[in-house]
Amino acid sequence: MTERVLNVPPVSLFTTNADAARVVSLPPPRDNGCFGVMKVGAAIVADGSAAGAITKEQLRDCLFSGIGIVGLARTDLGELPLKTTPSGGARNPYEAYVLAYNVQDLPNGLYHYSALDTLPSAETVLGGQDWFSGASALILLVATFARTAWKYRHPTGFRVVLIEAGHIAQNMLLAATANGLVATPTCALNDNVIETMLDIDPVMRSPIYAVAVGTRSETATIADLVDWSAVEHQQ
């Protein structure tokens, strides 16, 4: 029997146009370019014993695609960083910390400007989600609110910061897929562990999102997509 939350029946998670008076059918997505990468999708990094190492170049691509600065714009507010992802007012509130567990030619550690020898496990950092145990690396997106609040001092500024994490993570997922890796985002973070590990003031800086990156397990998970050609496309 389907479990109910607060005695509320499950709700539909998608809508079809089955009852519409007129339906226009669209062809399946293309398989080339970015569309092919998107269709591969993300998968849960499971079974740590089966996980393989990723390369520094693959990790670099994931990081650059999400937070890479491609240039500086000179404005009356100073030089503003132009990134690979949208940033409200070009305030660039995010920095990334990498927990390297299994990256070729990179000692295990926490990387930003320094490294730690002993790391909490991925599942500890991600709130007990043990299916992330096979991750080769975790990318933690940590927001520095003052960067955006300096310009946007109303509540919308906070909203902008949170939305930006999604832009960054999506590019990282695409870069991981293009490199033949699997990646999964999550906001189920153990804030206390991360704040202690990074030694940050949670009022001024906060972990918002994480992307786990690794190799595909030999064992399929519920996150692996079925063959799209065998899926009936609903209108």
C-alpha positions in Angstrom: 0.0 0.0 0.0 1.3 3.4 -0.9 2.5 5.3 2.2 0.7 8.5 2.8 2.2 11.6 4.4 -0.1 13.4 6.9 -3.0 11.2 5.6 -2.9 13.1 2.3 -3.3 10.9 -0.8 -0.4 10.9 -3.3 -0.5 13.6 -5.9 0.3 13.1 -9.6 3.9 14.1 -10.4 3.3 14.9 -14.1 0.4 16.1 -16.3 -0.7 14.7 -19.6 -3.0 16.2 -22.2 -5.1 13.1 -22.5 -8.4 15.1 -22.0 -7.5 18.0 -24.3 -9.6 18.7 -27.3 -6.6 19.1 -29.5 -3.2 17.6 -29.0 -0.1 18.4 -31.1 2.5 15.6 -30.9 6.1 16.5 -30.8 8.9 14.2 -32.0 11.4 12.7 -29.4 14.4 14.8 -28.5 17.4 14.7 -30.7 20.4 12.5 -29.7 23.1 14.9 -30.8 25.0 17.6 -29.0 23.7 18.8 -25.6 20.4 17.0 -26.0 22.2 13.6 -26.1 24.1 14.6 -22.9 20.9 15.6 -21.2 19.2 12.4 -22.1 21.8 10.3 -20.3 20.9 12.1 -17.1 22.2 11.7 -13.7 22.5 8.5 -11.7 23.0 7.9 -8.0 26.6 7.0 -7.2 26.1 3.7 -5.4 28.2 0.8 -4.1 31.5 2.2 -3.1 33.3 -1.0 -3.6 32.6 -0.8 -7.4 33.5 2.8 -7.8 36.4 3.8 -10.0 38.6 6.8 -9.9 37.9 9.9 -11.9 40.7 12.1 -13.4 41.7 15.6 -12.4 40.8 16.7 -15.9 37.2 15.4 -15.4 36.9 17.1 -12.1 38.3 20.3 -13.6 35.6 20.2 -16.3 32.9 19.8 -13.7 34.2 22.7 -11.6 34.9 25.0 -14.5 31.5 24.4 -16.1 29.7 25.5 -12.9 31.9 28.3 -11.4 34.5 29.0 -14.0 35.2 32.7 -14.5 35.7 33.4 -18.2 36.3 37.2 -18.0 35.9 40.4 -16.1 33.6 43.2 -17.0 34.7 46.8 -16.0 31.7 48.7 -14.6 31.1 51.6 -12.3 30.8 49.0 -9.5 34.3 47.7 -10.2 35.4 44.6 -12.1 32.6 42.0 -12.1 33.3 38.3 -12.8 31.6 36.8 -15.8 30.9 33.1 -15.3 29.7 30.1 -17.2 26.4 30.3 -15.3 24.0 33.2 -14.6 24.7 35.2 -11.5 22.4 37.9 -10.2 24.2 41.3 -10.7 27.4 39.3 -11.5 27.9 39.1 -7.7 29.3 35.6 -7.9 28.3 34.4 -4.4 29.5 30.8 -4.6 32.8 29.1 -4.0 33.3 25.4 -4.3 35.0 23.0 -1.9 35.9 19.6 -3.2 36.1 16.5 -1.0 38.3 14.2 -3.1 37.9 10.5 -2.3 39.1 8.8 -5.4 40.7 11.2 -8.0 43.7 10.1 -9.9 47.0 11.9 -9.0 45.2 13.9 -6.3 45.7 13.0 -2.6 42.4 12.5 -0.7 41.5 15.7 1.0 39.3 18.8 1.3 40.4 21.3 -1.3 39.9 25.0 -1.5 43.1 26.8 -0.6 44.3 24.0 1.7 43.7 20.2 2.3 42.7 18.0 5.2 44.2 14.6 5.7 41.1 13.0 7.2 37.7 13.3 5.6 34.2 12.6 6.9 32.5 10.0 4.7 30.3 11.2 1.9 27.2 9.9 3.6 28.1 11.7 6.8 28.4 15.0 4.9 25.2 14.4 3.0 22.9 13.7 5.9 23.3 9.9 6.1 22.5 9.2 2.4 24.6 6.0 2.1 23.9 5.6 -1.6 26.5 8.3 -2.1 29.3 6.1 -0.6 30.7 5.4 -4.0 31.3 9.1 -5.0 34.8 9.8 -6.2 34.4 13.5 -5.2 31.8 15.8 -3.6 31.6 19.4 -4.8 30.1 21.6 -2.0 28.6 24.9 -3.2 29.0 27.4 -0.4 27.3 30.8 -0.6 28.9 34.0 0.6 25.8 36.1 1.1 27.6 39.4 1.6 28.6 39.4 -2.1 25.0 39.6 -3.3 23.6 41.5 -0.3 26.0 44.3 -0.9 24.0 45.2 -4.0 20.6 43.6 -3.3 19.5 44.4 0.2 16.0 43.1 -0.1 14.6 39.6 0.3 14.8 39.0 -3.5 18.6 39.0 -3.2 18.5 35.9 -1.0 16.3 34.2 -3.5 18.7 35.0 -6.3 21.6 33.3 -4.3 19.6 30.1 -3.9 18.5 30.0 -7.5 22.1 30.4 -8.7 23.1 27.1 -7.1 20.8 25.3 -9.4 22.4 26.9 -12.5 25.8 26.0 -11.3 24.9 22.4 -10.4 23.1 21.8 -13.8 26.3 22.8 -15.7 28.3 20.5 -13.5 25.9 17.6 -14.2 26.2 18.2 -17.9 30.0 18.3 -17.8 30.2 15.1 -15.8 27.9 13.3 -18.2 29.9 14.6 -21.2 33.0 13.1 -19.5 31.3 9.7 -19.1 30.8 10.1 -15.4 27.7 10.1 -13.3 26.7 12.9 -11.0 23.9 13.7 -8.6 22.9 16.9 -6.8 21.5 17.0 -3.3 20.6 19.6 -0.8 20.3 17.1 2.1 23.4 18.4 3.8 24.7 17.9 7.3 25.2 21.6 8.0 27.0 21.1 11.3 29.6 18.7 9.8 30.2 21.0 6.8 30.4 24.2 8.8 32.9 22.7 11.3 34.9 21.2 8.5 35.1 24.4 6.5 35.3 26.6 9.7 32.7 29.1 8.4 30.2 31.4 10.1 26.8 30.0 9.0 25.2 33.4 9.2 27.5 34.9 6.6 28.4 31.8 4.6 26.3 28.6 4.2 26.5 25.3 2.3 23.5 25.3 -0.1 24.0 22.4 -2.5 26.3 19.5 -3.3 27.1 17.6 -6.4 28.5 14.0 -6.1 30.6 12.9 -9.0 31.9 9.4 -9.8 32.0 6.5 -12.2 28.9 4.4 -13.0 28.4 1.3 -10.9 28.1 -2.1 -12.5 24.9 -2.5 -10.5 22.0 -0.5 -12.0 20.0 1.7 -9.6 16.6 3.2 -9.7 18.2 6.5 -10.9 19.3 4.9 -14.2 17.1 5.7 -17.1 15.6 3.0 -19.3 16.1 3.0 -23.0 14.3 6.1 -24.3 13.4 4.4 -27.6 11.2 2.0 -25.6 9.4 4.7 -23.7 6.0 5.7 -25.0 5.9 9.5 -25.1 2.8 10.9 -23.5 1.2 14.1 -24.7 
